[in-house]
Amino acid sequence: MQQHLPSGTIPPHPSGPSRSGTFTGRSRTLTGLVTAAAATAGLLLTGLAPGAQAADNPYERGPAPTNASIEASRGSYAVSQTSVSSLLVSGFGGGTIYHPTSTADGTFGAVVISPGFTAYESSIAWLGPRLASQGFVVFTIDTNTTLDQPDSRGRQLLAALDYLTQRSSVRTRVDAGRLGVMGHSMGGGGSLEAAKSRTSLKAAIPLTGWNTDKTWPELRTPTLVVGADGDSVAPVATHSKPFYSSLPGSLDKAYLELRGASHFTPNTSNTTIAKYSISWLKRFIDNDTRYEQFLCPLPQPSLTIAEYRGNCPHTA
């Protein structure tokens, strides 16, 4: 299934070679002309549009973001999806891969998302096209059983990442060095387990996560912890807040507490979750500093945000 939305493109990055030389001989006039021409060229180059320098991040995907673009229900990329049968994989329960239809921008970073306890892929499916349309390959998965615990969910997230990058039909579209994990509830606890096991991951986002392990000083993956002020299943006081507080002080980390939300808020389309998830994934999977503006300075309490903590500016 393909959604007919305009594909995003990487802004051009014109640059030119730098040459220097010393002229000797009778003609100082020639030297002056060359110097003047070089100075003029320099002025022309500095007048190029922002983002036109050769040092630009090669992982940037899509147009420059705005508040409206990251809150929109769809980004600039048209999206295709592929079903993955549980019969064709091992280590997890299959799922659905969402990816930008265009191949013009090369490879994309990728994220795998796990559902919660007793839940199925359908409970987190809304995140698939929403994140993919912003320039990611997204794999929403089912688990081996609906009763899996966080350590199992973590292993399944990693198994799904390995399938995505090594065996899937879209493996050539994925940059295997730029990967992240997300999950809801038990899957959120699983995302912490996955990041603990595989420190090369670039981003982790537990959504109203649940885990009996409350401390995560081992994590080396930039982590956005999302809690809900009305969560009675995994109350923030005993789950999300201790998760966040235990992360290393040197780690790029943030805590977003949703206002007027419950444990199951991540199961339906939510602009606040999407906005900050997109910004976090872009900033750390793509190293796209264009999204830093949405994370630093720290977002303030609002109608949808009860609390936001974090370390700014980010170091990665």
C-alpha positions as a Markdown table, in Angstrom:
| # | Residue | x | y | z |
|---|---|---|---|---|
| 1 | Met | 0.0 | 0.0 | 0.0 |
| 2 | Gln | 1.4 | 3.3 | -1.0 |
| 3 | Gln | 0.3 | 6.7 | 0.2 |
| 4 | His | 0.6 | 9.3 | -2.6 |
| 5 | Leu | 2.5 | 12.1 | -0.8 |
| 6 | Pro | 5.3 | 14.2 | -2.2 |
| 7 | Ser | 8.7 | 12.6 | -1.7 |
| 8 | Gly | 11.2 | 14.6 | 0.3 |
| 9 | Thr | 14.6 | 15.5 | -1.1 |
| 10 | Ile | 18.0 | 16.4 | 0.3 |
| 11 | Pro | 18.7 | 20.1 | -0.2 |
| 12 | Pro | 21.7 | 20.5 | -2.6 |
| 13 | His | 25.0 | 21.2 | -1.0 |
| 14 | Pro | 27.1 | 23.1 | -3.5 |
| 15 | Ser | 30.7 | 23.4 | -2.7 |
| 16 | Gly | 33.9 | 24.1 | -4.6 |
| 17 | Pro | 37.5 | 23.1 | -4.3 |
| 18 | Ser | 39.8 | 25.4 | -2.4 |
| 19 | Arg | 42.9 | 26.5 | -4.2 |
| 20 | Ser | 45.8 | 28.6 | -3.0 |
| 21 | Gly | 49.0 | 29.7 | -4.8 |
| 22 | Thr | 51.7 | 32.3 | -4.8 |
| 23 | Phe | 52.5 | 34.2 | -8.0 |
| 24 | Thr | 55.9 | 35.7 | -8.6 |
| 25 | Gly | 57.3 | 37.6 | -11.5 |
| 26 | Arg | 56.9 | 40.9 | -13.2 |
| 27 | Ser | 53.2 | 41.2 | -13.1 |
| 28 | Arg | 51.9 | 42.3 | -9.7 |
| 29 | Thr | 48.7 | 43.4 | -11.5 |
| 30 | Leu | 47.9 | 39.8 | -12.4 |
| 31 | Thr | 48.4 | 38.8 | -8.8 |
| 32 | Gly | 46.1 | 41.5 | -7.7 |
| 33 | Leu | 43.4 | 40.5 | -10.2 |
| 34 | Val | 43.6 | 36.8 | -9.0 |
| 35 | Thr | 43.4 | 37.9 | -5.4 |
| 36 | Ala | 40.4 | 40.1 | -6.1 |
| 37 | Ala | 38.7 | 37.3 | -8.0 |
| 38 | Ala | 39.3 | 34.9 | -5.2 |
| 39 | Ala | 37.8 | 37.3 | -2.7 |
| 40 | Thr | 34.8 | 37.8 | -4.9 |
| 41 | Ala | 34.3 | 34.1 | -5.1 |
| 42 | Gly | 34.5 | 33.9 | -1.3 |
| 43 | Leu | 31.8 | 36.5 | -1.0 |
| 44 | Leu | 29.6 | 34.6 | -3.4 |
| 45 | Leu | 30.1 | 31.4 | -1.5 |
| 46 | Thr | 29.2 | 33.0 | 1.8 |
| 47 | Gly | 26.1 | 34.3 | 0.2 |
| 48 | Leu | 24.8 | 30.9 | -0.5 |
| 49 | Ala | 21.7 | 29.7 | 1.3 |
| 50 | Pro | 22.2 | 28.2 | 4.8 |
| 51 | Gly | 23.0 | 24.5 | 4.6 |
| 52 | Ala | 25.0 | 24.9 | 1.4 |
| 53 | Gln | 28.4 | 24.2 | 2.9 |
| 54 | Ala | 30.3 | 21.0 | 2.1 |
| 55 | Ala | 30.5 | 20.0 | 5.8 |
| 56 | Asp | 26.7 | 19.5 | 6.0 |
| 57 | Asn | 25.5 | 16.3 | 7.7 |
| 58 | Pro | 25.1 | 13.6 | 5.0 |
| 59 | Tyr | 22.4 | 11.9 | 7.0 |
| 60 | Glu | 19.9 | 14.8 | 6.8 |
| 61 | Arg | 16.7 | 13.6 | 5.2 |
| 62 | Gly | 13.8 | 15.8 | 4.1 |
| 63 | Pro | 13.3 | 19.5 | 4.2 |
| 64 | Ala | 14.2 | 21.8 | 7.0 |
| 65 | Pro | 11.7 | 21.0 | 9.9 |
| 66 | Thr | 9.2 | 23.4 | 11.3 |
| 67 | Asn | 6.9 | 23.0 | 14.3 |
| 68 | Ala | 4.0 | 22.4 | 11.8 |
| 69 | Ser | 5.9 | 19.7 | 9.9 |
| 70 | Ile | 6.7 | 17.6 | 13.0 |
| 71 | Glu | 3.2 | 17.9 | 14.3 |
| 72 | Ala | 1.6 | 17.0 | 11.0 |
| 73 | Ser | 0.0 | 13.5 | 10.7 |
| 74 | Arg | 2.4 | 12.8 | 7.7 |
| 75 | Gly | 5.8 | 14.1 | 6.7 |
| 76 | Ser | 7.2 | 14.8 | 3.3 |
| 77 | Tyr | 7.9 | 11.2 | 2.2 |
| 78 | Ala | 5.4 | 8.9 | 0.5 |
| 79 | Val | 5.3 | 5.6 | 2.4 |
| 80 | Ser | 5.0 | 2.0 | 1.3 |
| 81 | Gln | 4.5 | -0.9 | 3.7 |
| 82 | Thr | 5.4 | -4.6 | 3.6 |
| 83 | Ser | 4.0 | -7.4 | 5.8 |
| 84 | Val | 6.4 | -9.8 | 7.4 |
| 85 | Ser | 4.9 | -13.2 | 8.3 |
| 86 | Ser | 5.9 | -14.8 | 11.6 |
| 87 | Leu | 6.5 | -18.0 | 9.7 |
| 88 | Leu | 9.4 | -16.4 | 7.8 |
| 89 | Val | 11.3 | -15.0 | 10.8 |
| 90 | Ser | 12.8 | -16.3 | 14.1 |
| 91 | Gly | 13.3 | -14.5 | 17.4 |
| 92 | Phe | 10.2 | -12.4 | 17.1 |
| 93 | Gly | 6.6 | -12.6 | 15.8 |
| 94 | Gly | 6.7 | -10.8 | 12.4 |
| 95 | Gly | 5.2 | -7.4 | 11.8 |
| 96 | Thr | 5.0 | -4.6 | 9.2 |
| 97 | Ile | 7.8 | -2.6 | 7.7 |
| 98 | Tyr | 7.0 | 1.0 | 6.7 |
| 99 | His | 9.5 | 2.9 | 4.5 |
| 100 | Pro | 9.9 | 5.9 | 2.2 |
| 101 | Thr | 8.9 | 4.9 | -1.3 |
| 102 | Ser | 11.6 | 7.1 | -2.9 |
| 103 | Thr | 15.1 | 5.8 | -3.2 |
| 104 | Ala | 16.5 | 9.1 | -4.4 |
| 105 | Asp | 17.9 | 10.0 | -0.9 |
| 106 | Gly | 19.9 | 6.8 | -0.4 |
| 107 | Thr | 19.6 | 4.9 | 2.8 |
| 108 | Phe | 17.6 | 5.8 | 6.0 |
| 109 | Gly | 18.0 | 5.2 | 9.7 |
| 110 | Ala | 15.6 | 2.6 | 11.1 |
| 111 | Val | 13.6 | 2.0 | 14.3 |
| 112 | Val | 11.8 | -1.1 | 15.6 |
| 113 | Ile | 8.8 | -0.7 | 17.8 |
| 114 | Ser | 7.4 | -3.3 | 20.2 |
| 115 | Pro | 3.8 | -3.4 | 21.7 |
| 116 | Gly | 3.0 | -3.9 | 25.3 |
| 117 | Phe | 1.9 | -6.7 | 27.6 |
| 118 | Thr | -1.0 | -8.7 | 26.1 |
| 119 | Ala | -1.0 | -6.4 | 23.1 |
| 120 | Tyr | -0.4 | -6.8 | 19.4 |
| 121 | Glu | 1.3 | -4.9 | 16.7 |
| 122 | Ser | -1.9 | -3.1 | 15.9 |
| 123 | Ser | -1.7 | -1.2 | 19.2 |
| 124 | Ile | 1.4 | 0.7 | 18.0 |
| 125 | Ala | 0.8 | 0.6 | 14.3 |
| 126 | Trp | 0.0 | 4.3 | 14.0 |
| 127 | Leu | 3.6 | 5.1 | 14.6 |
| 128 | Gly | 4.7 | 3.2 | 11.5 |
| 129 | Pro | 3.6 | 5.5 | 8.7 |
| 130 | Arg | 3.9 | 8.6 | 10.8 |
| 131 | Leu | 7.6 | 8.1 | 11.5 |
| 132 | Ala | 8.4 | 6.6 | 8.1 |
| 133 | Ser | 6.9 | 9.6 | 6.3 |
| 134 | Gln | 9.5 | 11.8 | 8.1 |
| 135 | Gly | 12.4 | 9.7 | 6.6 |
| 136 | Phe | 12.9 | 6.5 | 8.5 |
| 137 | Val | 12.4 | 2.8 | 7.9 |
| 138 | Val | 10.1 | 1.7 | 10.7 |
| 139 | Phe | 9.3 | -1.9 | 11.8 |
| 140 | Thr | 6.3 | -2.4 | 14.1 |
| 141 | Ile | 6.4 | -6.0 | 15.4 |
| 142 | Asp | 4.4 | -8.7 | 17.1 |
| 143 | Thr | 6.1 | -10.6 | 19.9 |
| 144 | Asn | 6.5 | -14.3 | 20.3 |
| 145 | Thr | 3.7 | -14.3 | 22.8 |
| 146 | Thr | 1.6 | -11.5 | 24.3 |
| 147 | Leu | 2.9 | -12.4 | 27.7 |
| 148 | Asp | 6.6 | -11.8 | 27.1 |
| 149 | Gln | 8.6 | -9.9 | 29.8 |
| 150 | Pro | 10.8 | -6.9 | 29.2 |
| 151 | Asp | 14.1 | -8.9 | 28.8 |
| 152 | Ser | 12.4 | -11.1 | 26.1 |
| 153 | Arg | 11.0 | -8.0 | 24.4 |
| 154 | Gly | 14.5 | -6.5 | 24.3 |
| 155 | Arg | 15.9 | -9.6 | 22.6 |
| 156 | Gln | 13.0 | -9.6 | 20.1 |
| 157 | Leu | 13.6 | -5.9 | 19.3 |
| 158 | Leu | 17.2 | -6.7 | 18.5 |
| 159 | Ala | 16.2 | -9.8 | 16.5 |
| 160 | Ala | 13.9 | -7.7 | 14.5 |
| 161 | Leu | 16.6 | -5.1 | 13.8 |
| 162 | Asp | 18.9 | -7.9 | 12.6 |
| 163 | Tyr | 16.2 | -9.2 | 10.3 |
| 164 | Leu | 15.5 | -5.7 | 9.0 |
| 165 | Thr | 19.2 | -5.0 | 8.2 |
| 166 | Gln | 20.3 | -8.4 | 7.0 |
| 167 | Arg | 17.3 | -10.3 | 5.5 |
| 168 | Ser | 14.4 | -8.1 | 4.8 |
| 169 | Ser | 13.3 | -7.0 | 1.4 |
| 170 | Val | 14.2 | -3.4 | 2.3 |
| 171 | Arg | 17.6 | -4.1 | 3.8 |
| 172 | Thr | 19.4 | -2.1 | 1.1 |
| 173 | Arg | 17.4 | 1.0 | 2.1 |
| 174 | Val | 18.6 | 0.8 | 5.7 |
| 175 | Asp | 21.8 | 2.2 | 7.2 |
| 176 | Ala | 22.7 | -0.5 | 9.6 |
| 177 | Gly | 24.9 | 1.9 | 11.6 |
| 178 | Arg | 21.9 | 4.2 | 12.5 |
| 179 | Leu | 19.3 | 2.2 | 14.4 |
| 180 | Gly | 17.0 | 2.8 | 17.3 |
| 181 | Val | 14.3 | 1.1 | 19.4 |
| 182 | Met | 10.9 | 2.1 | 20.8 |
| 183 | Gly | 8.2 | 0.2 | 22.7 |
| 184 | His | 5.1 | 0.6 | 24.8 |
| 185 | Ser | 4.7 | -0.6 | 28.3 |
| 186 | Met | 6.4 | -4.0 | 28.5 |
| 187 | Gly | 7.8 | -3.1 | 25.1 |
| 188 | Gly | 9.1 | 0.1 | 26.6 |
| 189 | Gly | 10.9 | -1.8 | 29.3 |
| 190 | Gly | 12.2 | -4.0 | 26.5 |
| 191 | Ser | 13.6 | -1.0 | 24.7 |
| 192 | Leu | 15.7 | -0.2 | 27.7 |
| 193 | Glu | 16.9 | -3.9 | 27.8 |
| 194 | Ala | 17.8 | -3.7 | 24.1 |
| 195 | Ala | 19.8 | -0.5 | 24.6 |
| 196 | Lys | 21.6 | -2.1 | 27.5 |
| 197 | Ser | 22.5 | -5.1 | 25.4 |
| 198 | Arg | 23.5 | -3.3 | 22.3 |
| 199 | Thr | 25.3 | 0.0 | 23.1 |
| 200 | Ser | 25.7 | 0.8 | 19.4 |
| 201 | Leu | 22.0 | 1.8 | 19.2 |
| 202 | Lys | 21.6 | 5.5 | 18.5 |
| 203 | Ala | 18.3 | 6.1 | 20.2 |
| 204 | Ala | 15.8 | 4.5 | 22.6 |
| 205 | Ile | 12.3 | 5.7 | 23.5 |
| 206 | Pro | 10.3 | 3.8 | 26.1 |
| 207 | Leu | 6.6 | 4.9 | 26.0 |
| 208 | Thr | 4.9 | 4.5 | 29.4 |
| 209 | Gly | 7.5 | 1.8 | 30.0 |
| 210 | Trp | 7.2 | -1.0 | 32.6 |
| 211 | Asn | 10.1 | -2.9 | 34.0 |
| 212 | Thr | 11.0 | -4.4 | 37.4 |
| 213 | Asp | 14.5 | -3.1 | 36.9 |
| 214 | Lys | 14.4 | 0.6 | 37.8 |
| 215 | Thr | 18.0 | 1.6 | 37.3 |
| 216 | Trp | 19.9 | 1.9 | 34.0 |
| 217 | Pro | 23.3 | 3.4 | 34.6 |
| 218 | Glu | 24.7 | 1.0 | 32.0 |
| 219 | Leu | 22.9 | 2.7 | 29.1 |
| 220 | Arg | 25.0 | 4.5 | 26.5 |
| 221 | Thr | 22.2 | 5.2 | 24.1 |
| 222 | Pro | 20.5 | 8.6 | 24.0 |
| 223 | Thr | 17.1 | 7.9 | 25.6 |
| 224 | Leu | 13.8 | 9.8 | 25.7 |
| 225 | Val | 11.6 | 8.4 | 28.5 |
| 226 | Val | 7.9 | 9.1 | 28.0 |
| 227 | Gly | 5.6 | 8.9 | 31.0 |
| 228 | Ala | 1.9 | 9.8 | 31.6 |
| 229 | Asp | 0.6 | 11.7 | 34.6 |
| 230 | Gly | -2.5 | 9.5 | 34.9 |
| 231 | Asp | -0.7 | 6.1 | 34.5 |
| 232 | Ser | -2.0 | 3.6 | 37.0 |
| 233 | Val | -0.3 | 0.6 | 35.4 |
| 234 | Ala | 3.2 | 1.9 | 35.3 |
| 235 | Pro | 3.0 | 5.0 | 37.5 |
| 236 | Val | 5.7 | 7.5 | 36.7 |
| 237 | Ala | 6.8 | 7.6 | 40.3 |
| 238 | Thr | 7.9 | 4.0 | 40.2 |
| 239 | His | 8.8 | 3.6 | 36.5 |
| 240 | Ser | 9.5 | 6.4 | 34.1 |
| 241 | Lys | 11.0 | 8.8 | 36.6 |
| 242 | Pro | 13.3 | 6.3 | 38.2 |
| 243 | Phe | 14.3 | 5.1 | 34.7 |
| 244 | Tyr | 15.2 | 8.6 | 33.7 |
| 245 | Ser | 16.9 | 9.6 | 37.0 |
| 246 | Ser | 19.2 | 6.5 | 36.9 |
| 247 | Leu | 20.5 | 7.2 | 33.4 |
| 248 | Pro | 24.1 | 8.4 | 33.4 |
| 249 | Gly | 24.5 | 12.2 | 33.9 |
| 250 | Ser | 26.8 | 12.4 | 30.9 |
| 251 | Leu | 24.2 | 10.7 | 28.6 |
| 252 | Asp | 21.9 | 12.7 | 26.3 |
| 253 | Lys | 18.6 | 12.0 | 27.9 |
| 254 | Ala | 15.1 | 13.5 | 28.4 |
| 255 | Tyr | 12.0 | 12.9 | 30.4 |
| 256 | Leu | 8.6 | 13.8 | 28.9 |
| 257 | Glu | 5.5 | 13.4 | 31.1 |
| 258 | Leu | 2.3 | 13.7 | 29.2 |
| 259 | Arg | -0.5 | 15.7 | 30.8 |
| 260 | Gly | -4.0 | 14.3 | 31.0 |
| 261 | Ala | -2.8 | 10.9 | 29.7 |
| 262 | Ser | -3.0 | 7.3 | 30.8 |
| 263 | His | -0.9 | 4.2 | 30.4 |
| 264 | Phe | -2.6 | 3.5 | 27.1 |
| 265 | Thr | -2.2 | 6.9 | 25.5 |
| 266 | Pro | 0.6 | 5.6 | 23.2 |
| 267 | Asn | -1.9 | 3.2 | 21.7 |
| 268 | Thr | -3.6 | 5.9 | 19.6 |
| 269 | Ser | -2.3 | 8.7 | 17.4 |
| 270 | Asn | -0.8 | 11.4 | 19.7 |
| 271 | Thr | 0.7 | 14.6 | 18.3 |
| 272 | Thr | 2.9 | 15.2 | 21.4 |
| 273 | Ile | 4.4 | 11.7 | 21.4 |
| 274 | Ala | 5.0 | 11.9 | 17.6 |
| 275 | Lys | 6.5 | 15.4 | 17.7 |
| 276 | Tyr | 9.1 | 14.6 | 20.3 |
| 277 | Ser | 9.8 | 11.1 | 19.1 |
| 278 | Ile | 10.5 | 12.4 | 15.6 |
| 279 | Ser | 12.7 | 15.1 | 17.0 |
| 280 | Trp | 14.6 | 12.6 | 19.2 |
| 281 | Leu | 15.1 | 10.1 | 16.4 |
| 282 | Lys | 16.1 | 12.7 | 13.9 |
| 283 | Arg | 18.6 | 14.3 | 16.3 |
| 284 | Phe | 20.3 | 11.1 | 17.4 |
| 285 | Ile | 19.8 | 8.5 | 14.6 |
| 286 | Asp | 20.4 | 11.0 | 11.8 |
| 287 | Asn | 22.5 | 13.4 | 13.9 |
| 288 | Asp | 20.3 | 16.1 | 12.4 |
| 289 | Thr | 20.9 | 19.2 | 14.5 |
| 290 | Arg | 18.1 | 21.0 | 12.6 |
| 291 | Tyr | 15.8 | 19.2 | 15.2 |
| 292 | Glu | 17.7 | 20.4 | 18.2 |
| 293 | Gln | 15.5 | 23.5 | 18.3 |
| 294 | Phe | 12.5 | 21.3 | 19.4 |
| 295 | Leu | 14.4 | 19.7 | 22.2 |
| 296 | Cys | 16.6 | 22.6 | 23.5 |
| 297 | Pro | 15.7 | 24.9 | 25.3 |
| 298 | Leu | 13.7 | 22.3 | 27.2 |
| 299 | Pro | 10.0 | 22.3 | 26.3 |
| 300 | Gln | 7.8 | 24.0 | 28.9 |
| 301 | Pro | 4.7 | 22.6 | 30.6 |
| 302 | Ser | 1.6 | 23.1 | 28.5 |
| 303 | Leu | -1.8 | 21.7 | 27.9 |
| 304 | Thr | -0.2 | 18.4 | 26.8 |
| 305 | Ile | 3.1 | 18.4 | 28.7 |
| 306 | Ala | 3.0 | 18.0 | 32.5 |
| 307 | Glu | 6.8 | 18.0 | 32.9 |
| 308 | Tyr | 9.9 | 17.9 | 30.8 |
| 309 | Arg | 13.4 | 17.3 | 32.0 |
| 310 | Gly | 16.7 | 16.9 | 30.0 |
| 311 | Asn | 20.2 | 17.9 | 29.5 |
| 312 | Cys | 20.9 | 20.7 | 27.1 |
| 313 | Pro | 22.7 | 21.3 | 24.8 |
| 314 | His | 23.0 | 17.8 | 23.6 |
| 315 | Thr | 26.6 | 16.5 | 23.1 |
| 316 | Ala | 26.2 | 13.7 | 20.6 |
